[in-house]
């Protein structure tokens, strides 16, 4: 199942925040992404209903195995694409912005070719 770009962004953000914070809650995601807490809460419940995250009784948000797999793939695309864009002279700030746009739509074939070219697997 292909997720919406926003769902992929949320999963990626949860992964990044979980590496920075002891516990990730909806308010952390809202602050980090500059979204309203109600919007994030609705999105989190949809992600939970579809098995991508688990919301614990204390409000902690944890990626499920299924959600983690997607988050890691999106984050890898972001890192590789940012690096590739910077390698051809794009500023770091613009490379990150553009990588975020491209990471959701790039084909697996093209991504793997870029990754190989950049010295990845």
C-alpha positions in Angstrom: 0.0 0.0 0.0 1.4 3.4 -1.0 1.1 5.9 1.8 0.3 9.5 1.4 3.3 11.9 1.5 2.1 13.4 4.7 1.9 9.9 6.4 5.4 9.2 5.2 6.5 12.6 6.6 5.0 11.8 10.0 6.6 8.4 10.2 10.0 9.9 9.2 9.6 12.6 11.8 8.7 10.1 14.5 11.9 8.2 13.7 14.0 11.3 13.8 12.5 12.5 17.1 12.8 9.1 18.7 16.5 9.4 18.1 16.5 12.7 19.9 14.0 12.3 22.7 13.4 9.7 25.3 9.7 9.7 24.5 7.9 11.1 21.5 4.4 12.6 21.9 2.0 14.3 19.6 3.0 17.7 21.0 6.6 17.1 20.1 5.7 16.2 16.5 3.4 19.3 16.3 6.2 21.6 17.5 8.8 20.1 15.2 6.6 20.2 12.1 4.9 23.5 12.9 1.5 21.8 12.8 -1.4 22.1 15.2 -1.7 19.5 17.9 -5.3 18.6 16.9 -4.1 18.0 13.3 -1.2 15.8 14.5 -3.6 13.9 16.9 -5.9 13.1 14.0 -3.0 11.9 11.8 -1.6 9.8 14.7 -4.9 8.0 15.2 -5.1 7.2 11.5 -1.5 5.9 11.5 -2.4 3.8 14.6 -5.6 2.5 13.0 -3.5 1.3 10.0 -0.8 -0.3 12.2 2.1 2.0 11.6 2.4 3.3 15.2 1.2 2.5 18.7 0.0 5.2 21.0 0.7 4.1 24.6 -1.6 4.9 27.5 0.8 7.7 28.6 0.7 9.3 25.1 4.0 8.0 23.9 4.1 7.3 20.2 6.1 4.3 19.0 6.7 3.0 15.5 5.5 -0.5 14.8 7.8 -2.8 12.8 5.7 -1.9 9.7 6.0 1.9 10.5 9.7 1.7 11.2 10.4 0.0 7.9 8.7 2.8 6.0 10.2 5.6 8.2 13.7 4.2 7.6 13.2 3.9 3.9 12.0 7.5 3.6 14.8 8.8 5.9 17.4 6.9 3.8 16.0 8.5 0.6 16.1 11.9 2.2 19.8 11.5 3.3 21.0 10.0 0.0 19.1 12.6 -2.1 20.4 15.5 0.1 23.9 14.2 -0.3 23.6 13.8 -4.0 22.2 17.3 -4.5 24.9 18.9 -2.3 27.5 16.9 -4.4 26.4 18.7 -7.5 26.6 22.1 -5.8 23.2 22.7 -4.3 23.4 24.5 -0.9 22.7 22.2 2.1 19.6 24.1 3.1 18.1 23.9 -0.5 19.2 20.3 -0.9 17.3 19.3 2.2 14.2 21.1 1.0 14.4 19.6 -2.4 15.2 16.1 -1.1 12.0 16.2 1.0 10.0 16.9 -2.1 11.6 14.2 -4.2 11.9 11.5 -1.6 8.2 10.6 -1.9 7.9 10.3 -5.6 11.2 8.9 -6.8 11.1 5.4 -8.3 12.9 2.6 -6.6 15.0 2.1 -9.8 16.1 5.7 -9.9 16.8 5.9 -6.2 18.9 2.7 -6.3 20.9 4.1 -9.3 21.6 7.4 -7.4 22.5 5.4 -4.3 25.0 3.3 -6.3 26.4 6.4 -7.9 26.9 8.0 -4.5 28.8 4.9 -3.3 25.9 3.2 -1.4 24.9 -0.4 -1.6 
